[in-house]
Amino acid sequence: MNFTTKTVEFSGKMELTDFKQLFFHQILLKILWLLPLYAVIIAALLYIVKIFLYFNISILVLAILSLATSLLFVAVYVYLNYKNSKKQFMEDLKIIKEQKYTITSDKISIISGTKQIDMSYNDFKSIKENKKFFILNHRSKVTIAIPKRYIAPEDLANVRAIFLNKKPLENGRK
């Protein structure tokens, strides 16, 4: 069966639960590299302080301090990022009504109120899928997250096939 010739239409409105799921999915990827990076930087700084100020602390204490401090930095980063992102989302939620999506083999169209945006698949850096969303990363550093709950179960395979067929490679070429 050729999925790529089918047009799939669906609609929905983002909710706070969608925002939370997407935020924590996206932030988890950042945490995975931020935590070790902060730990190494802080350990190096503590080691330099130990050498130059002649502190008599063991390497184990140094490691524990650097890990604890990096955990604190990452927790503050996540909290502030969540707080600011949630505030922006809640403001956008008042403006954005239900969105209608039309997925074809050539483009994706999004209609919100009286505005329509048509985007070619060439406009996207990447198209990813997780348990709850299709995540389309636009070249202009905009992320479009489409909750799978918008899509009828019988259309999900068609949407997945279209996106997989149009998915850009990491270097931008097919």
C-alpha positions, -999 to +999 in steps of 0.1 A: +000+000+000+013+034-009+008+057+021+025+087+007-003+096-017-029+099+010-040+132+026-046+131+063-065+158+081-069+162+119-072+189+145-067+195+181-057+221+207-026+219+229-033+214+266-011+219+297-005+182+299+009+182+263+032+211+272+045+193+303+051+160+284+069+178+256+089+201+280+102+172+300+110+151+269+130+180+254+147+190+287+158+154+295+180+155+264+197+187+276+201+173+311+219+142+298+248+164+286+245+194+310+249+173+342+282+156+333+295+189+318+288+209+349+302+181+371+335+181+352+338+220+351+330+222+389+354+194+397+382+211+377+375+244+395+375+228+429+407+209+421+424+242+410+412+258+442+425+228+462+460+231+446+464+269+448+448+274+482+463+242+497+429+228+508+433+194+523+402+177+508+402+142+493+393+135+457+361+117+469+349+148+487+358+168+456+338+145+434+308+146+458+309+184+460+311+188+422+282+163+416+260+180+442+268+214+429+261+204+393+228+188+404+219+221+420+228+241+389+208+217+366+178+218+390+178+256+390+182+256+352+152+232+347+130+251+372+137+285+356+133+271+321+100+254+330+087+285+347+094+308+318+083+283+291+050+276+310+043+313+313+048+317+276+027+286+268-002+299+290-001+332+272-001+315+238-029+292+249-052+322+254-045+332+218-042+299+199-075+281+193-079+247+178-054+240+150-063+220+119-035+200+102-034+187+067-006+163+059+002+154+023+032+138+006+043+173-004+037+195+026+021+201+060-005+228+064-015+242+097-046+264+101-052+283+133-081+307+133-078+327+100-041+320+095-027+292+074+009+281+072+021+257+045+055+242+049+074+219+026+092+190+042+125+205+028+119+233+054+126+209+083+159+199+098+145+168+113+113+149+120+112+128+151+087+106+168+083+097+204+056+080+223+033+110+225+043+134+197+056+139+162+083+166+166+092+186+135+123+208+138+121+237+114+152+252+099+143+285+115+148+269+150+111+265+155+098+232+168+064+220+158+050+193+182+020+174+170+004+154+198-005+119+185-038+121+203-050+145+176-047+118+150-073+091+145-058+056+152-065+045+116-046+075+102-016+072+125+002+047+103-004+070+072+011+100+090+041+080+103+047+067+067+045+102+052+069+116+078+093+087+076+093+090+038+101+127+040+124+126+070+156+146+063+189+130+071+212+147+097+233+163+070+203+178+054+202+155+023+180+126+016 
